[in-house]
Amino acid sequence: MQAAAANLGYTPSAVSQHLTALQRETGLTLLARAGRGLRPTAAGHALAAEADRVLARVGAAESLIADLRTGRTGALSIAYFASVGAAWMPQVVRGILTELPGVRLELQLREHIPDSREERADVQVVVAGAGFEPGSGFTAHHLLDDPYVAAVPAGHRLAGLVETDLVDLADERWVDNDFARGWCRANLLEACTAAGFSPAFRVEAHDYRTALAFVAAGIGVTVLPALGAAHLPEGVTCIRLLRPTPTRSIHVVVHEAVEHTPAARLAVAALRDAAQTPPP
């Protein structure tokens, strides 16, 4: 008893009181007389061994909490749409994993914000219009205004121009690049209506890359956000559009429950850097 008290920094009487209380709470005899001293009973040995395991688990939990607070471990889900995936996400993921190599990233290709809060990612890159509201419990940060450009094949009558009016494409054969009929396509159609025409879609493609391949083959022209035209196939050139210039706004939406965590803060910072970095 005296040795235990000295090891713990307690008085022998304090240790004795704690042991008496423990026996009373457990209803077990933990110590038995052995000559002029005490020895643990079988129940005492079993409880001591379990206490060691409990304390080890508590220590592991405290280490995990410390790692989560500093961002050394944990998980973060990031949702993004296709053109951002190709242009930004490699740089973003590399930045996060360089600083926080223990974090597991769950990447999701998603064009729309889910209706259910439970299905939404911790961080999502979205396209939205003016007055965008991310919903209760989420915060939105503007990243970039992305103007649309016209992609035309080599030898096209407009191929040597730097910019042109949108209406100059009115009589062209158009390649559709938004099979999902999403916000970006609606935004383009509104701009064409404002310019006084409706585009004549002759070929329907599912994505920007496929549409650009059709343009390279000389099948028609396509109009898409500049970010989607960052990597052009050979034989395709881009022209800035005027009067009007269709533009989409890109935002990052962060779940307020994680926005102060190191991983989420780093993700937002990496996305800002990617948005400000010109494509190669």
C-alpha positions, 0 to 999 in steps of 0.5 A, spaced: 500 500 500 505 504 501 509 503 495 503 504 491 501 510 494 509 513 493 508 511 486 502 515 485 503 521 489 498 519 494 498 518 501 497 511 504 490 513 507 487 516 500 489 509 496 486 505 502 479 509 501 479 509 493 480 501 494 475 501 499 470 505 495 472 501 488 470 494 492 464 497 494 462 500 487 463 493 484 461 488 490 467 484 489 473 483 494 479 485 490 484 485 496 486 479 501 490 479 507 497 476 506 501 476 513 502 483 514 500 485 507 495 485 502 495 481 495 490 482 489 485 476 489 483 473 482 478 478 481 483 484 483 487 481 477 482 481 472 479 488 474 487 490 473 488 487 467 481 490 464 483 497 467 490 497 463 486 495 456 481 501 458 486 506 459 490 504 453 483 505 449 482 512 452 489 514 450 488 511 443 482 515 443 485 522 445 491 521 440 485 520 435 482 526 437 488 530 437 490 528 430 483 530 428 484 537 431 490 538 427 488 534 420 493 529 421 487 524 419 480 523 418 476 523 411 473 529 407 468 528 401 469 533 395 464 533 389 465 536 383 463 537 376 467 534 370 470 540 367 473 542 374 475 535 375 480 535 369 482 542 370 483 543 377 482 537 382 489 533 380 492 540 383 487 540 389 488 533 391 496 534 391 496 540 395 491 537 400 495 530 401 502 534 401 500 537 407 495 532 410 498 525 408 493 521 413 487 524 410 482 520 406 479 524 400 472 521 397 471 524 391 465 524 387 463 526 380 456 530 381 453 535 376 448 538 381 447 539 389 443 533 392 436 535 395 438 531 401 443 534 406 445 527 408 447 526 401 451 532 400 459 532 400 463 536 405 465 540 400 462 541 393 464 545 387 458 548 383 455 552 378 450 557 380 447 564 378 446 570 381 443 570 388 445 563 389 444 560 396 447 554 398 442 552 403 441 552 411 448 549 414 452 550 408 457 556 406 458 558 399 465 562 396 465 564 389 471 562 386 471 564 378 467 567 373 468 563 367 466 566 360 464 561 354 468 561 348 466 558 341 470 552 339 471 552 331 475 547 326 481 549 323 480 553 316 473 555 319 471 562 316 472 565 324 478 561 325 483 567 325 479 571 329 480 573 337 473 575 338 466 575 335 459 576 336 455 570 339 450 572 333 455 570 328 454 563 330 447 563 328 447 560 321 453 555 324 451 547 325 452 546 332 454 540 336 451 540 343 455 538 349 451 538 355 446 532 354 444 533 361 440 539 359 443 542 366 444 550 368 450 551 363 446 549 357 440 553 359 445 559 360 447 558 353 440 558 350 438 564 354 444 568 351 442 566 344 435 568 345 438 575 347 442 575 341 436 574 337 437 566 335 436 559 337 442 555 335 441 549 330 444 543 334 445 537 329 449 533 333 448 531 340 454 529 345 455 527 352 461 532 354 465 537 352 471 532 350 467 529 345 464 535 343 471 538 341 473 531 338 467 532 333 469 540 332 476 537 330 473 532 325 470 539 322 463 536 323 460 543 326 462 548 332 461 548 339 460 553 345 462 552 352 465 555 358 473 557 357 475 552 363 472 546 359 476 548 353 483 548 357 485 542 353 484 543 346 485 537 341 489 539 335 486 543 329 481 546 334 481 554 336 477 558 341 474 565 340 472 569 345 464 571 345 461 578 345 454 581 345 453 578 349 458 573 353 455 567 356 458 566 363 457 561 369 459 563 376 463 557 380 462 556 387 465 552 392 460 550 398 462 547 404 458 544 410 459 548 416 460 542 420 467 541 417 468 548 415 473 550 420 477 543 420 484 543 417 482 539 411 476 543 409 480 549 410 486 547 405 481 544 400 478 551 399 484 554 399 487 549 394 481 550 390 482 558 390 489 557 388 487 552 382 481 558 380 487 563 379 492 559 376 491 559 368 491 552 365 497 550 362 
